[in-house]
Amino acid sequence: MTTEERNLLKASIDKVVVLETSDGEHIAQILFVFDEGETPDLFYLEVEPRPDGTFAQKGSSGHSLLLSEIRAVRRLA
């Protein structure tokens, strides 16, 4: 993940972005980015698009992900 992508994450609280990880791509609503200490991470809700252009939460819980596990971050097109 580049410095620009890390800054995009920090600026995307409560917004939806695409996270690319070793497990594939995740459409994520970012809840919190903790970019300090030995294990910087983020918390997000996995979401899916609805026909009306909004997003619905997938599953019933949020996810935690180490920033080191993120290969790329991008805004939704």
C-alpha positions as CSV (number, residue, x, y, z in Angstrom):
1,M,0.0,0.0,0.0
2,T,1.4,3.4,-0.9
3,T,1.4,6.5,1.2
4,E,-1.3,8.0,-0.9
5,E,-3.5,4.9,-0.3
6,R,-2.8,5.1,3.4
7,N,-3.9,8.7,3.4
8,L,-7.0,7.7,1.4
9,L,-7.9,5.2,4.1
10,K,-7.6,7.8,6.8
11,A,-9.8,10.2,4.8
12,S,-12.4,7.6,4.2
13,I,-14.0,7.1,7.6
14,D,-17.7,6.1,7.1
15,K,-17.1,6.0,3.3
16,V,-16.9,2.9,1.0
17,V,-13.7,1.9,-0.7
18,V,-12.3,-1.2,-2.3
19,L,-9.6,-3.0,-0.3
20,E,-7.3,-5.4,-2.2
21,T,-5.8,-8.1,0.1
22,S,-4.3,-11.6,-0.4
23,D,-7.9,-12.9,0.0
24,G,-9.2,-10.8,-2.9
25,E,-11.1,-7.6,-3.1
26,H,-13.5,-6.4,-0.4
27,I,-16.0,-3.6,-0.7
28,A,-15.6,-2.0,2.7
29,Q,-17.1,0.8,4.7
30,I,-14.2,2.1,6.8
31,L,-15.0,2.6,10.5
32,F,-11.7,3.3,12.1
33,V,-8.0,3.4,11.1
34,F,-5.4,2.9,13.8
35,D,-2.1,3.9,12.2
36,E,0.2,3.7,15.2
37,G,2.2,1.2,17.2
38,E,3.6,-2.1,16.0
39,T,0.4,-3.5,14.5
40,P,-1.5,-0.7,12.7
41,D,-4.9,-1.9,11.6
42,L,-8.3,-0.9,10.5
43,F,-11.9,-1.9,11.3
44,Y,-14.5,-2.1,8.6
45,L,-17.9,-3.4,7.6
46,E,-18.0,-5.5,4.4
47,V,-20.8,-4.1,2.2
48,E,-22.5,-4.9,-1.1
49,P,-24.2,-2.5,-3.5
50,R,-27.9,-2.3,-3.8
51,P,-29.8,-1.6,-7.0
52,D,-30.6,1.9,-5.8
53,G,-26.9,2.9,-5.4
54,T,-26.7,2.5,-1.7
55,F,-24.8,-0.2,0.2
56,A,-26.0,-2.9,2.6
57,Q,-23.9,-4.6,5.2
58,K,-22.8,-8.2,4.4
59,G,-23.0,-10.4,7.5
60,S,-23.6,-9.4,11.0
61,S,-20.2,-8.3,12.2
62,G,-17.3,-6.0,11.4
63,H,-13.8,-7.0,10.4
64,S,-10.3,-6.1,11.6
65,L,-7.4,-6.0,9.2
66,L,-3.7,-5.2,9.6
67,L,-2.6,-2.4,7.3
68,S,0.3,-4.6,6.3
69,E,-2.2,-7.1,4.8
70,I,-3.6,-4.5,2.4
71,R,-2.1,-4.5,-1.1
72,A,-4.1,-1.6,-2.5
73,V,-6.9,0.8,-1.7
74,R,-9.1,2.6,-4.2
75,R,-12.3,4.5,-4.4
76,L,-15.3,3.0,-6.0
77,A,-15.6,4.0,-9.7
